[in-house]
Amino acid sequence: MSIVNKLLIILLCGIVFFFAKPLFSSRNFSKPKKGKQTTSENSPRTTKKSPSGQTKPKEASPLPEESITENESDTNQATKLSETPKHNESSTHQPEDKDSDNSAASVEKKTAFPITSLQLDRSDNSASTGSLKLEEALDSAIKNNRFEALVNLLKNDLYQPLKKDPEIDLKELGKLIDTPAWNHTLNLYTVLQLFSPKDIKRITTAPPETQKFYYWLFTTPEALTQLLYNLKPEDNLHKALAIWHSIWKNETDEALRLKYLNLAIACALVYDKGTIKAKMAYNPVDPFERYSIFKKNAEAKRLKTVISNMTVSDLVWVVDVPLTNEEIEWAVRRANFSRRRWGKSYSHIEYLMERAVNGENPYTEYSLAQLEKHGGICGDQTYFSVNTAKANGIPASGIMGSGNRGAHAWMAYKPNKNEWNTSTGRYENYSNGTSRNAQINKNISEFDFMLMSDRKMKEAKVQEAKTILRFVTLLITMDHDPIGIRQTLEMSLRTAPLLEEAWAAHIAFLEQASPALTQAEWQKIIDTIERTFKKHPTMWMIARTLTQKHIWTHLEQDQIEKTQSRYRSEIARKFPARGDLIRKVVAEQGATVSQEKDFKKVRSFYRQALRLYGKDTLNFKFIANQYFKTGKNFPENREQICNDIESYFSRSIDQESGDFFKAKTEIDMLKIIANYYGSIGNARKAKKYKKEAERRLIKSSKRAL
């Protein structure tokens, strides 16, 4: 798998990758413009043909449900409405039904488009978009199905101020971004790239009320900006817009539509998955009902936050609360903690040891009231604290992790608008935990909450950087000189240095540079990434991957092994809680060592790994398992491998702890060692450790109760 693909898999966490497909397509920079560059080492680089096979975002017909007829319910991959640029070898178009139009052009009238210039350089305060001409053009496109002409007009007017020189005037670009009409036009152009010709036809033939919603969306700058800023590749745009349209239709007060705009968008982007179900309900949560109850409580000033002032990115951690409306009301009435000290709600639920030891279930129903009455274990404490926080408008999430006391659950929440707290209920020295992000329907790292709290990730700066990335896509569509494209990518990095998708786009661009970057140039980029992300390990690991690809190819094997050893030590020192990264590096390097078929080297490697990282029980289990699996290559040494694992456990981990949870972890390890010996035919030791595990389980359970 290429570095570009690896980067995209790890870093596709923002809307730029809905629109940056041309950046990675096979046409990009394949034929640089004549006379605009040289191939000397010091000259700016063009790019080669890009690799194919990138991860594509989930896209579907972005039309409300009621505007789709039964025989048109299929959804198409979004295709660009603008004319196909030169050299666009990878451009594809989903086939339509035979009775449908093959392109927007085939249904457009052949008459000239009535608007020839949007006059984006002239501020018009009478128009909500800053351009009355833009609103006239949009109205004409909707009524007369002239979207292809509209998109071409948008594209040309956006590009006009900056097209004259290969190098982009970054000062001028900054001024354009700050110009409301130009900025909104770029957003409109960007979002229209998500609509196929068939989608456009549905808009133009939809009922007037549906057309009104789209005209409102396309002419309300804040609505379009927040949609683009918060949309992610995992979102189902078709369903999200259908949900938003339903909320918009039922919320008839325009002032309230704008006041609770972010709440509506958050509901749309969370409930487009249809996966949230309240514990005490049979059917999934209805997104309009969820919007309505939060709006009602916000208007009554019953919440601990001001919902109307919150960002979409915060609200997605509120509206995903898996409670019935009745339970939400209970939480608002009964959970009387301040926002700043909401962590107290975790310990408010008394710990129930009988439930931990014997699996006791004291509840007649799994409700907040029953948890408060009877108590529970860490998972119940987390459920109560997280969901009462959400019900009161506080962004919160449960975190799952493991350590020397076994599996554990704790909470993350925002005690104020600027930072996340992930320490409530957390055991000391536990490895990095994971949490479920309802918008993308995937687990994220506990460290992602730290990144969200970083001051360098202020929404205004990130939004500006993403706007710059959208303009990069336009530059590519217009076959602009790579010099200007690289300048613009670097501008996005300066604007938001921690924006991972900006780095991903920039690295992907450099991967295609012609002539290729030198080893020294790659080293400088790697050093910059490590310095920028010294507190955030995901991109630090990307820097390591770049090192493997662009630096290690110039090193001797012994130098590579020394570098690998240094990386293992650096990860353990810089990110001690990131056991997942340690395990990843051990797995990669262990596989490399095992290929040499030298048991002495393999044994040395795994014994060192156990010595450095094995005190963490998850690391021990992982390293021991990796080491044991190498026995298939060294059958005569399997007994030695088992002895090494047993020896390290007895010397460094086994304490026959009086703590019930630590004892359970040690018992699990005894069972693992018993299985290892059993699998190689050593029945005596297998029986010994199995009996010891059983003895300790009985003893620790009695002591706990």
C-alpha positions as semicolon CSV with decimal commas, in nm:
position;residue;x (nm);y (nm);z (nm)
1;M;0,000;0,000;0,000
2;S;0,140;0,343;-0,093
3;I;0,208;0,617;0,161
4;V;-0,072;0,821;0,006
5;N;-0,324;0,546;0,078
6;K;-0,195;0,499;0,431
7;L;-0,223;0,872;0,493
8;L;-0,575;0,887;0,362
9;I;-0,689;0,587;0,567
10;I;-0,551;0,741;0,888
11;L;-0,629;1,106;0,820
12;L;-0,956;1,126;0,624
13;C;-1,132;1,313;0,908
14;G;-1,245;1,633;0,730
15;I;-1,454;1,749;0,439
16;V;-1,157;1,837;0,218
17;F;-1,143;1,476;0,099
18;F;-1,495;1,506;-0,039
19;F;-1,355;1,764;-0,274
20;A;-0,981;1,694;-0,305
21;K;-1,023;1,386;-0,523
22;P;-0,861;1,570;-0,817
23;L;-0,552;1,623;-0,604
24;F;-0,488;1,252;-0,606
25;S;-0,633;1,156;-0,944
26;S;-0,418;1,032;-1,228
27;R;-0,449;1,354;-1,423
28;N;-0,293;1,581;-1,164
29;F;0,017;1,759;-1,286
30;S;0,086;1,490;-1,543
31;K;0,160;1,756;-1,803
32;P;0,307;2,074;-1,655
33;K;0,257;2,390;-1,854
34;K;0,538;2,474;-2,088
35;G;0,780;2,746;-1,994
36;K;0,675;2,762;-1,632
37;Q;0,939;2,549;-1,463
38;T;1,274;2,386;-1,490
39;T;1,403;2,056;-1,366
40;S;1,702;2,189;-1,176
41;E;1,735;2,077;-0,816
42;N;1,653;2,422;-0,677
43;S;1,349;2,493;-0,891
44;P;0,990;2,436;-0,779
45;R;0,859;2,090;-0,858
46;T;0,579;1,974;-1,076
47;T;0,413;1,643;-1,008
48;K;0,399;1,303;-1,170
49;K;0,099;1,089;-1,240
50;S;-0,078;1,007;-0,913
51;P;-0,143;0,653;-0,795
52;S;-0,498;0,528;-0,801
53;G;-0,700;0,339;-0,543
54;Q;-0,758;0,605;-0,279
55;T;-1,027;0,559;-0,018
56;K;-1,343;0,734;-0,136
57;P;-1,597;0,897;0,094
58;K;-1,946;0,757;0,119
59;E;-2,166;0,968;-0,108
60;A;-2,529;0,940;-0,195
61;S;-2,795;1,145;-0,365
62;P;-2,815;1,456;-0,145
63;L;-3,191;1,509;-0,185
64;P;-3,461;1,498;0,082
65;E;-3,651;1,169;0,086
66;E;-3,979;1,316;-0,033
67;S;-3,821;1,454;-0,349
68;I;-3,719;1,107;-0,470
69;T;-3,972;0,896;-0,652
70;E;-3,991;0,521;-0,605
71;N;-3,815;0,440;-0,930
72;E;-3,547;0,702;-0,861
73;S;-3,453;0,592;-0,509
74;D;-3,110;0,476;-0,614
75;T;-2,821;0,699;-0,519
76;N;-2,528;0,795;-0,739
77;Q;-2,173;0,879;-0,660
78;A;-2,137;1,255;-0,678
79;T;-1,992;1,365;-1,012
80;K;-1,874;1,707;-1,110
81;L;-2,110;1,931;-1,301
82;S;-1,838;2,143;-1,450
83;E;-1,683;2,045;-1,779
84;T;-1,416;1,775;-1,762
85;P;-1,071;1,932;-1,735
86;K;-0,796;1,843;-1,978
87;H;-0,599;1,524;-1,908
88;N;-0,866;1,399;-1,666
89;E;-0,792;1,034;-1,727
90;S;-0,944;0,908;-1,402
91;S;-1,273;1,097;-1,421
92;T;-1,567;0,858;-1,408
93;H;-1,940;0,898;-1,417
94;Q;-2,197;0,666;-1,273
95;P;-2,425;0,531;-1,549
96;E;-2,784;0,656;-1,537
97;D;-3,097;0,464;-1,620
98;K;-3,172;0,463;-1,991
99;D;-3,467;0,697;-1,942
100;S;-3,264;0,948;-1,741
101;D;-3,033;1,222;-1,865
102;N;-2,667;1,144;-1,915
103;S;-2,557;1,493;-1,818
104;A;-2,693;1,822;-1,695
105;A;-2,608;1,973;-2,032
106;S;-2,859;1,753;-2,217
107;V;-3,149;1,904;-2,026
108;E;-3,028;2,263;-2,030
109;K;-3,164;2,502;-2,283
110;K;-2,923;2,613;-2,549
111;T;-2,992;2,981;-2,479
112;A;-2,721;3,189;-2,312
113;F;-2,718;3,200;-1,933
114;P;-2,873;3,533;-1,829
115;I;-2,591;3,620;-1,584
116;T;-2,244;3,665;-1,731
117;S;-2,062;3,799;-1,425
118;L;-2,126;3,764;-1,052
119;Q;-1,940;4,088;-0,974
120;L;-1,774;3,928;-0,671
121;D;-1,545;4,228;-0,628
122;R;-1,843;4,449;-0,546
123;S;-1,996;4,422;-0,202
124;D;-2,376;4,424;-0,211
125;N;-2,526;4,458;0,135
126;S;-2,878;4,405;0,000
127;A;-2,796;4,037;-0,069
128;S;-2,744;3,780;0,206
129;T;-2,461;3,625;0,005
130;G;-2,294;3,959;-0,063
131;S;-2,374;3,928;-0,435
132;L;-2,718;3,997;-0,577
133;K;-2,601;3,860;-0,911
134;L;-2,514;3,528;-0,745
135;E;-2,866;3,500;-0,602
136;E;-3,019;3,584;-0,940
137;A;-2,801;3,322;-1,108
138;L;-2,895;3,058;-0,850
139;D;-3,266;3,136;-0,885
140;S;-3,239;3,102;-1,263
141;A;-3,049;2,773;-1,233
142;I;-3,311;2,617;-1,004
143;K;-3,610;2,732;-1,208
144;N;-3,465;2,654;-1,552
145;N;-3,230;2,360;-1,479
146;R;-2,920;2,559;-1,573
147;F;-2,683;2,423;-1,308
148;E;-2,403;2,334;-1,548
149;A;-2,393;2,692;-1,671
150;L;-2,408;2,812;-1,310
151;V;-2,114;2,594;-1,204
152;N;-1,903;2,715;-1,497
153;L;-1,988;3,074;-1,406
154;L;-1,892;3,015;-1,041
155;K;-1,568;2,844;-1,138
156;N;-1,455;3,114;-1,381
157;D;-1,544;3,408;-1,155
158;L;-1,366;3,249;-0,857
159;Y;-1,051;3,185;-1,059
160;Q;-1,045;3,517;-1,246
161;P;-0,862;3,730;-0,982
162;L;-0,572;3,484;-0,943
163;K;-0,529;3,316;-1,279
164;K;-0,278;3,550;-1,442
165;D;0,044;3,429;-1,273
166;P;0,186;3,080;-1,202
167;E;0,256;3,191;-0,845
168;I;-0,048;3,265;-0,631
169;D;-0,061;3,609;-0,471
170;L;-0,126;3,483;-0,118
171;K;-0,203;3,829;0,013
172;E;-0,469;3,869;-0,254
173;L;-0,604;3,520;-0,178
174;G;-0,633;3,617;0,188
175;K;-0,835;3,923;0,092
176;L;-1,063;3,713;-0,127
177;I;-1,125;3,464;0,154
178;D;-1,227;3,758;0,375
179;T;-1,465;3,882;0,104
180;P;-1,813;3,742;0,189
181;A;-1,934;3,712;-0,171
182;W;-1,619;3,532;-0,295
183;N;-1,604;3,303;0,009
184;H;-1,970;3,204;-0,023
185;T;-1,934;3,148;-0,396
186;L;-1,642;2,909;-0,331
187;N;-1,857;2,722;-0,079
188;L;-2,146;2,700;-0,324
189;Y;-1,918;2,579;-0,602
190;T;-1,771;2,319;-0,365
191;V;-2,102;2,179;-0,245
192;L;-2,242;2,157;-0,598
193;Q;-1,961;1,915;-0,681
194;L;-2,141;1,666;-0,458
195;F;-2,452;1,664;-0,676
196;S;-2,483;1,444;-0,983
197;P;-2,682;1,564;-1,288
198;K;-2,963;1,334;-1,180
199;D;-2,965;1,496;-0,836
200;I;-2,986;1,838;-0,997
201;K;-3,279;1,729;-1,209
202;R;-3,458;1,617;-0,893
203;I;-3,409;1,960;-0,739
204;T;-3,542;2,140;-1,045
205;T;-3,848;1,912;-1,063
206;A;-3,908;1,893;-0,687
207;P;-4,211;2,053;-0,516
208;P;-4,177;2,428;-0,453
209;E;-4,132;2,374;-0,079
210;T;-3,828;2,151;-0,140
211;Q;-3,683;2,399;-0,390
212;K;-3,732;2,669;-0,127
213;F;-3,520;2,471;0,120
214;Y;-3,236;2,437;-0,132
215;Y;-3,251;2,803;-0,227
216;W;-3,236;2,888;0,145
217;L;-2,940;2,653;0,197
218;F;-2,752;2,785;-0,107
219;T;-2,811;3,152;-0,016
220;T;-2,754;3,136;0,361
221;P;-2,377;3,171;0,409
222;E;-2,369;3,044;0,768
223;A;-2,572;2,734;0,680
224;L;-2,353;2,639;0,384
225;T;-2,031;2,719;0,573
226;Q;-2,123;2,506;0,874
227;L;-2,235;2,216;0,654
228;L;-1,906;2,211;0,461
229;Y;-1,690;2,269;0,768
230;N;-1,841;1,978;0,960
231;L;-1,920;1,727;0,684
232;K;-1,697;1,419;0,693
233;P;-1,631;1,140;0,441
234;E;-1,832;0,896;0,654
235;D;-2,146;1,112;0,644
236;N;-2,440;1,012;0,425
237;L;-2,516;1,346;0,262
238;H;-2,844;1,223;0,113
239;K;-2,989;1,125;0,450
240;A;-2,834;1,419;0,634
241;L;-3,001;1,669;0,401
242;A;-3,330;1,482;0,427
243;I;-3,315;1,511;0,807
244;W;-3,216;1,877;0,791
245;H;-3,497;1,948;0,545
246;S;-3,747;1,784;0,782
247;I;-3,626;2,000;1,072
248;W;-3,627;2,313;0,853
249;K;-3,979;2,241;0,728
250;N;-4,119;2,194;1,079
251;E;-3,925;2,487;1,224
252;T;-4,121;2,762;1,050
253;D;-3,978;3,055;1,250
254;E;-3,682;3,184;1,047
255;A;-3,525;3,343;1,355
256;L;-3,525;3,006;1,534
257;R;-3,391;2,832;1,222
258;L;-3,085;3,053;1,240
259;K;-3,059;3,054;1,620
260;Y;-3,051;2,672;1,633
261;L;-2,881;2,621;1,297
262;N;-2,587;2,429;1,446
263;L;-2,822;2,210;1,649
264;A;-3,011;2,114;1,332
265;I;-2,687;2,037;1,144
266;A;-2,554;1,828;1,435
267;C;-2,875;1,623;1,440
268;A;-2,854;1,574;1,063
269;L;-2,490;1,460;1,068
270;V;-2,538;1,224;1,364
271;Y;-2,872;1,067;1,278
272;D;-2,795;1,010;0,910
273;K;-2,652;0,675;1,026
274;G;-2,980;0,573;1,193
275;T;-2,786;0,375;1,456
276;I;-2,879;0,549;1,782
277;K;-3,135;0,372;1,996
278;A;-3,238;0,459;2,351
279;K;-3,186;0,186;2,610
280;M;-3,554;0,191;2,708
281;A;-3,706;0,219;2,361
282;Y;-3,776;-0,017;2,071
283;N;-3,729;0,226;1,783
284;P;-3,431;0,444;1,688
285;V;-3,428;0,800;1,817
286;D;-3,617;1,043;1,591
287;P;-3,384;1,330;1,493
288;F;-3,657;1,595;1,483
289;E;-3,774;1,495;1,830
290;R;-3,414;1,515;1,952
291;Y;-3,378;1,862;1,797
292;S;-3,709;1,971;1,948
293;I;-3,640;1,863;2,306
294;F;-3,301;2,035;2,315
295;K;-3,447;2,350;2,161
296;K;-3,735;2,347;2,412
297;N;-3,503;2,309;2,712
298;A;-3,265;2,570;2,572
299;E;-3,547;2,820;2,524
300;A;-3,659;2,751;2,883
301;K;-3,297;2,804;3,001
302;R;-3,293;2,466;3,175
303;L;-2,959;2,348;3,037
304;K;-2,606;2,391;3,174
305;T;-2,489;2,538;2,842
306;V;-2,614;2,784;2,583
307;I;-2,695;2,549;2,295
308;S;-2,742;2,831;2,044
309;N;-2,380;2,943;2,094
310;M;-2,223;2,599;2,061
311;T;-2,040;2,467;1,756
312;V;-2,160;2,175;1,546
313;S;-1,847;1,982;1,642
314;D;-1,942;2,012;2,010
315;L;-2,311;1,945;1,957
316;V;-2,250;1,609;1,788
317;W;-2,131;1,494;2,134
318;V;-2,464;1,613;2,283
319;V;-2,743;1,514;2,045
320;D;-2,625;1,153;2,021
321;V;-2,752;1,088;2,375
322;P;-2,912;0,738;2,373
323;L;-3,199;0,826;2,607
324;T;-3,573;0,860;2,568
325;N;-3,723;1,207;2,604
326;E;-3,853;1,103;2,946
327;E;-3,502;1,008;3,060
328;I;-3,362;1,335;2,924
329;E;-3,620;1,525;3,129
330;W;-3,527;1,320;3,437
331;A;-3,160;1,411;3,387
332;V;-3,239;1,782;3,349
333;R;-3,447;1,776;3,669
334;R;-3,236;1,549;3,888
335;A;-2,870;1,573;3,783
336;N;-2,775;1,883;3,979
337;F;-2,404;1,924;3,912
338;S;-2,227;2,228;3,776
339;R;-2,075;2,203;3,429
340;R;-1,727;2,266;3,564
341;R;-1,760;1,984;3,819
342;W;-1,972;1,737;3,623
343;G;-1,708;1,474;3,694
344;K;-1,871;1,432;4,037
345;S;-2,162;1,258;3,865
346;Y;-1,930;0,960;3,798
347;S;-1,870;0,885;4,165
348;H;-2,233;0,977;4,244
349;I;-2,311;0,619;4,137
350;E;-2,194;0,395;4,420
351;Y;-1,961;0,116;4,311
352;L;-2,133;-0,225;4,338
353;M;-1,868;-0,491;4,397
354;E;-2,126;-0,772;4,383
355;R;-2,198;-0,672;4,023
356;A;-1,826;-0,678;3,938
357;V;-1,757;-1,016;4,099
358;N;-2,078;-1,211;4,040
359;G;-2,242;-1,018;3,755
360;E;-2,536;-0,924;3,979
361;N;-2,816;-0,729;3,808
362;P;-3,019;-0,533;4,065
363;Y;-3,222;-0,329;3,815
364;T;-3,587;-0,378;3,719
365;E;-3,506;-0,161;3,417
366;Y;-3,181;-0,005;3,300
367;S;-3,266;0,359;3,374
368;L;-3,082;0,655;3,522
369;A;-3,308;0,641;3,828
370;Q;-3,229;0,273;3,886
371;L;-2,855;0,336;3,852
372;E;-2,877;0,618;4,104
373;K;-3,072;0,395;4,344
374;H;-2,870;0,071;4,323
375;G;-2,525;0,177;4,203
376;G;-2,317;-0,011;3,948
377;I;-1,970;-0,081;3,807
378;C;-1,746;0,145;3,598
379;G;-1,954;0,097;3,284
380;D;-2,269;0,200;3,470
381;Q;-2,094;0,499;3,628
382;T;-1,980;0,608;3,283
383;Y;-2,325;0,560;3,130
384;F;-2,486;0,773;3,401
385;S;-2,231;1,056;3,404
386;V;-2,194;1,081;3,025
387;N;-2,563;1,073;2,939
388;T;-2,679;1,308;3,215
389;A;-2,411;1,549;3,086
390;K;-2,536;1,520;2,728
391;A;-2,897;1,567;2,840
392;N;-2,792;1,894;3,005
393;G;-2,617;2,017;2,690
394;I;-2,260;1,931;2,794
395;P;-2,046;1,752;2,530
396;A;-1,943;1,416;2,675
397;S;-1,840;1,064;2,580
398;G;-1,754;0,731;2,739
399;I;-1,402;0,593;2,704
400;M;-1,298;0,227;2,716
401;G;-0,946;0,112;2,789
402;S;-0,737;-0,155;2,959
403;G;-0,445;-0,172;3,196
404;N;-0,304;-0,363;3,490
405;R;-0,648;-0,376;3,654
406;G;-0,817;-0,509;3,341
407;A;-1,082;-0,345;3,123
408;H;-1,220;-0,016;3,249
409;A;-1,463;0,261;3,148
410;W;-1,435;0,631;3,230
411;M;-1,571;0,958;3,096
412;A;-1,461;1,252;2,883
413;Y;-1,650;1,581;2,898
414;K;-1,605;1,953;2,835
415;P;-1,599;2,142;3,166
416;N;-1,575;2,463;2,963
417;K;-1,600;2,558;2,598
418;N;-1,227;2,529;2,528
419;E;-1,107;2,193;2,656
420;W;-1,191;1,828;2,711
421;N;-1,129;1,653;3,042
422;T;-1,053;1,279;3,005
423;S;-0,934;1,210;3,360
424;T;-1,267;1,151;3,540
425;G;-1,275;0,788;3,654
426;R;-0,949;0,710;3,474
427;Y;-0,700;0,475;3,641
428;E;-0,342;0,596;3,662
429;N;-0,097;0,458;3,404
430;Y;-0,371;0,316;3,182
431;S;-0,308;0,292;2,812
432;N;-0,480;0,523;2,570
433;G;-0,852;0,448;2,555
434;T;-1,101;0,469;2,271
435;S;-1,438;0,636;2,234
436;R;-1,722;0,609;1,982
437;N;-1,777;0,910;1,757
438;A;-2,145;0,899;1,658
439;Q;-2,099;1,123;1,353
440;I;-1,850;0,895;1,180
441;N;-1,978;0,581;1,356
442;K;-1,622;0,477;1,441
443;N;-1,393;0,459;1,741
444;I;-1,148;0,744;1,795
445;S;-0,845;0,767;2,020
446;E;-0,856;0,934;2,360
447;F;-0,577;1,155;2,227
448;D;-0,817;1,298;1,968
449;F;-0,989;1,479;2,256
450;M;-0,653;1,639;2,338
451;L;-0,620;1,751;1,977
452;M;-0,969;1,905;1,991
453;S;-0,857;2,101;2,298
454;D;-0,541;2,239;2,138
455;R;-0,549;2,617;2,102
456;K;-0,395;2,588;1,757
457;M;-0,716;2,414;1,644
458;K;-0,941;2,716;1,694
459;E;-1,246;2,684;1,471
460;A;-1,190;3,014;1,285
461;K;-0,838;2,916;1,180
462;V;-0,933;2,559;1,088
463;Q;-1,226;2,688;0,886
464;E;-0,997;2,928;0,699
465;A;-0,747;2,649;0,629
466;K;-1,023;2,424;0,491
467;T;-1,140;2,711;0,270
468;I;-0,787;2,734;0,131
469;L;-0,790;2,360;0,062
470;R;-1,117;2,398;-0,131
471;F;-0,950;2,661;-0,343
472;V;-0,662;2,417;-0,409
473;T;-0,918;2,184;-0,565
474;L;-1,036;2,466;-0,791
475;L;-0,678;2,544;-0,893
476;I;-0,629;2,182;-0,992
477;T;-0,954;2,179;-1,189
478;M;-0,832;2,486;-1,377
479;D;-0,492;2,320;-1,447
480;H;-0,307;2,590;-1,257
481;D;0,070;2,575;-1,235
482;P;0,196;2,340;-0,960
483;I;0,405;2,624;-0,819
484;G;0,090;2,807;-0,716
485;I;-0,077;2,491;-0,590
486;R;0,214;2,414;-0,360
487;Q;0,215;2,772;-0,233
488;T;-0,153;2,747;-0,150
489;L;-0,113;2,413;0,028
490;E;0,165;2,560;0,239
491;M;-0,061;2,856;0,321
492;S;-0,321;2,616;0,462
493;L;-0,053;2,459;0,685
494;R;0,057;2,796;0,820
495;T;-0,304;2,885;0,893
496;A;-0,382;2,567;1,092
497;P;-0,055;2,378;1,162
498;L;-0,233;2,086;1,333
499;L;-0,493;2,024;1,063
500;E;-0,418;1,667;0,965
501;E;-0,598;1,672;0,630
502;A;-0,392;1,974;0,524
503;W;-0,077;1,773;0,595
504;A;-0,220;1,472;0,415
505;A;-0,296;1,680;0,105
506;H;0,046;1,846;0,117
507;I;0,235;1,517;0,157
508;A;0,033;1,357;-0,123
509;F;0,128;1,650;-0,345
510;L;0,497;1,614;-0,259
511;E;0,483;1,239;-0,322
512;Q;0,411;1,323;-0,687
513;A;0,678;1,593;-0,720
514;S;0,893;1,590;-1,032
515;P;1,186;1,585;-0,989
516;A;1,146;1,386;-0,668
517;L;1,236;1,549;-0,340
518;T;1,586;1,479;-0,214
519;Q;1,657;1,286;0,104
520;A;1,752;1,613;0,278
521;E;1,423;1,775;0,173
522;W;1,222;1,482;0,304
523;Q;1,419;1,489;0,630
524;K;1,331;1,856;0,674
525;I;0,961;1,782;0,623
526;I;0,977;1,486;0,866
527;D;1,148;1,703;1,128
528;T;0,876;1,968;1,086
529;I;0,599;1,712;1,135
530;E;0,763;1,565;1,447
531;R;0,816;1,913;1,589
532;T;0,462;2,029;1,509
533;F;0,293;1,715;1,641
534;K;0,521;1,639;1,934
535;K;0,217;1,606;2,163
536;H;-0,003;1,428;1,909
537;P;0,123;1,082;1,817
538;T;-0,090;1,005;1,508
539;M;0,098;1,243;1,279
540;W;0,422;1,162;1,457
541;M;0,371;0,805;1,338
542;I;0,307;0,935;0,986
543;A;0,648;1,102;1,005
544;R;0,792;0,764;1,097
545;T;0,625;0,607;0,792
546;L;0,777;0,878;0,570
547;T;1,114;0,803;0,727
548;Q;1,081;0,437;0,636
549;K;0,998;0,520;0,276
550;H;1,226;0,812;0,199
551;I;1,519;0,790;0,444
552;W;1,576;0,423;0,522
553;T;1,613;0,338;0,155
554;H;1,950;0,518;0,173
555;L;2,071;0,343;0,490
556;E;2,255;0,017;0,558
557;Q;2,068;-0,257;0,745
558;D;2,256;-0,205;1,071
559;Q;2,172;0,168;1,060
560;I;1,805;0,083;1,003
561;E;1,803;-0,151;1,303
562;K;1,956;0,120;1,522
563;T;1,695;0,366;1,399
564;Q;1,416;0,118;1,473
565;S;1,545;0,071;1,826
566;R;1,555;0,450;1,871
567;Y;1,193;0,477;1,753
568;R;1,080;0,215;2,004
569;S;1,246;0,408;2,285
570;E;1,111;0,744;2,166
571;I;0,753;0,618;2,150
572;A;0,773;0,476;2,501
573;R;0,926;0,801;2,629
574;K;0,708;1,052;2,442
575;F;0,377;0,865;2,446
576;P;0,387;0,622;2,740
577;A;0,007;0,588;2,739
578;R;0,000;0,497;2,371
579;G;0,050;0,125;2,414
580;D;-0,127;0,079;2,081
581;L;0,161;0,255;1,902
582;I;0,419;0,057;2,095
583;R;0,247;-0,267;1,998
584;K;0,228;-0,158;1,635
585;V;0,601;-0,087;1,620
586;V;0,687;-0,413;1,797
587;A;0,471;-0,608;1,550
588;E;0,632;-0,443;1,246
589;Q;0,989;-0,480;1,366
590;G;0,929;-0,828;1,505
591;A;0,804;-0,943;1,165
592;T;1,119;-0,802;1,003
593;V;1,350;-0,976;1,252
594;S;1,164;-1,308;1,216
595;Q;1,222;-1,311;0,841
596;E;1,596;-1,355;0,902
597;K;1,535;-1,708;1,042
598;D;1,789;-1,643;1,316
599;F;1,643;-1,756;1,651
600;K;1,916;-1,585;1,850
601;K;1,818;-1,248;1,700
602;V;1,446;-1,317;1,740
603;R;1,490;-1,415;2,105
604;S;1,703;-1,110;2,176
605;F;1,444;-0,880;2,017
606;Y;1,142;-1,015;2,207
607;R;1,321;-1,040;2,541
608;Q;1,422;-0,675;2,503
609;A;1,064;-0,581;2,408
610;L;0,930;-0,756;2,718
611;R;1,190;-0,585;2,935
612;L;1,109;-0,239;2,796
613;Y;0,731;-0,256;2,762
614;G;0,607;-0,575;2,927
615;K;0,510;-0,423;3,262
616;D;0,195;-0,298;3,096
617;T;-0,029;-0,605;3,089
618;L;-0,172;-0,536;2,744
619;N;0,178;-0,500;2,607
620;F;0,286;-0,820;2,782
621;K;-0,002;-1,021;2,636
622;F;0,064;-0,883;2,288
623;I;0,443;-0,928;2,290
624;A;0,415;-1,275;2,443
625;N;0,168;-1,378;2,175
626;Q;0,388;-1,241;1,895
627;Y;0,690;-1,416;2,040
628;F;0,504;-1,746;2,082
629;K;0,382;-1,734;1,719
630;T;0,742;-1,723;1,596
631;G;0,770;-2,080;1,728
632;K;0,620;-2,209;1,404
633;N;0,947;-2,104;1,235
634;F;1,160;-2,249;1,515
635;P;0,982;-2,567;1,634
636;E;1,287;-2,689;1,823
637;N;1,290;-2,367;2,029
638;R;0,923;-2,353;2,134
639;E;1,001;-2,473;2,488
640;Q;1,260;-2,196;2,522
641;I;1,005;-1,936;2,406
642;C;0,752;-2,053;2,666
643;N;1,020;-2,050;2,936
644;D;1,114;-1,690;2,847
645;I;0,752;-1,576;2,869
646;E;0,697;-1,762;3,197
647;S;1,019;-1,623;3,342
648;Y;0,933;-1,261;3,262
649;F;0,582;-1,298;3,404
650;S;0,708;-1,451;3,731
651;R;0,985;-1,196;3,770
652;S;0,816;-0,869;3,667
653;I;0,435;-0,901;3,679
654;D;0,310;-1,174;3,908
655;Q;0,239;-1,038;4,255
656;E;-0,057;-1,254;4,359
657;S;-0,227;-0,921;4,419
658;G;-0,493;-0,869;4,684
659;D;-0,666;-0,622;4,453
660;F;-0,951;-0,813;4,287
661;F;-0,906;-0,648;3,948
662;K;-0,528;-0,687;3,939
663;A;-0,572;-1,047;4,051
664;K;-0,811;-1,111;3,761
665;T;-0,553;-0,976;3,518
666;E;-0,283;-1,201;3,661
667;I;-0,521;-1,497;3,644
668;D;-0,579;-1,427;3,274
669;M;-0,204;-1,435;3,216
670;L;-0,169;-1,764;3,404
671;K;-0,431;-1,913;3,173
672;I;-0,244;-1,783;2,868
673;I;0,082;-1,942;2,985
674;A;-0,103;-2,268;3,055
675;N;-0,238;-2,265;2,699
676;Y;0,111;-2,200;2,556
677;Y;0,255;-2,500;2,736
678;G;-0,046;-2,713;2,645
679;S;-0,011;-2,634;2,276
680;I;0,352;-2,754;2,267
681;G;0,269;-3,075;2,456
682;N;0,401;-2,986;2,802
683;A;0,100;-3,120;2,994
684;R;0,268;-3,091;3,334
685;K;0,319;-2,716;3,322
686;A;-0,012;-2,659;3,148
687;K;-0,191;-2,836;3,435
688;K;0,015;-2,650;3,695
689;Y;-0,077;-2,304;3,570
690;K;-0,440;-2,394;3,506
691;K;-0,484;-2,515;3,865
692;E;-0,306;-2,206;3,998
693;A;-0,543;-1,980;3,803
694;E;-0,847;-2,160;3,946
695;R;-0,713;-2,135;4,302
696;R;-0,649;-1,762;4,274
697;L;-0,990;-1,692;4,122
698;I;-1,170;-1,851;4,416
699;K;-0,945;-1,673;4,666
700;S;-0,974;-1,327;4,508
701;S;-1,354;-1,350;4,470
702;K;-1,400;-1,438;4,838
703;R;-1,168;-1,159;4,945
704;A;-1,347;-0,901;4,725
705;L;-1,684;-0,973;4,885
